[in-house]
């Protein structure tokens, strides 16, 4: 083991240490980086005496089966006042990066409060490590948050303060107000609101999975930030639309001029993301059809393209996705605000082709609402895929507009015309819904 009292380490070295080994370190001897030898950049102050001290994960591509092609950030915020609070932490292997940022501002031993808005380990994973340094820091969480933290970590010597909606914590000039947000997206979730700064720290809500050096929506581009927020919402928060609507109503009583989530960029334009969340939570949809399919010998591909041509002929937007070639996260993001989806599959062993069945199972868990649906596909002899697709769409509450189209082997010109006409009917239904 290196001599931490004499030798500095890099984030990479720290990242390679095992979880248990790092916990056994004498954290008082850990010294990461010298302020004098760093790049000279000033700590990022998002509000007066409120600093971003998070980490950028350029390499991550899979977030519990949610494909994230642009990586991720784990945002943590340091509030410096008469008392010092750290709001959320980072994934454990990025502890060194977070600690280095904190050290540029204060001695981390001075932290008085560690606020855990959510116990999922991409946010709480560094709490045990920072507690090794800030030994007297009190951990603040909801009661369910406290229980969750103590399931993940040895918290026997941690001092907790549990909070509920409306509870406040005075740091000096700044006041923190806590707002419980159960099932957004875990039972323990809560928001922290810095009253004097009109700053909302909502953990996973309003977040995006994107690694970037830009920290604000205006720097990244507001429209691009909204796109990644849409992908994030569709794949994580879509099932909780009713709860989100209630939370948005609750937040309307607060003055909010900045939202700093725990993933992605910070919103200097909070009205835009709040309005987008209101739209997504209500499943407000555009005149758009998503066609999602897979194929073995391209027969189902021919049907999918013919349906797409039929939809487009009526002036309705259409998006075509292949379940093995396109990220499911992107497909689901497009389904979020589409009025209709058409699902296509060849028949295999009397049922759906496994990639299509897998995608529909993924979609089912996200509970899309207010959608039109239709099934199509090809088969060799007995068929069965279309029947199973219809059953799944019905279970999800889709309005099935047609019994579907299933053809044997390669579709004929007449069958391709039937697929085109199916697309026309689907588009007409979209326009009248």
Secondary structure, 3 states (H helix, E strand, C coil): CCCCCCCCCCHHHHHHCCHHHHHCCCHHHCCCCCHHHCCCCCCEEEECCEEECCEEECCCCEECCEECCCCEEECCEEEECCCEEEECCCCHHHHHHHHHHHHCCCCHHHCCEEECCCCCHHHHCCHHHHHHHCCCCEEEECHHHHHHHHHHCCCCCCCEEECCCCCEEECCCCEEEEEECCCCCCCCCEEEEEHHHCEEECCCCCCCCCCCCCCEHHHHCHHHHHHHHHHHHHHHHHHHHHHHHHHHHHHCCCCCCEECCCCCCEECCHHHHHHHHHHHHCCCCEEEEEEEECCCCCHHHHHHHHHHHHHHHCCCEEEEEECCCCCHHHHHHHHHCEEEEEEECCEECCEECHHHHHHHHHHHHHCCCCCEEEEEEEECCCCCHHHHHHHHHHHCCCEECCCCEEEECCCCHHHHHHHHHHHHHHHHHHHHC
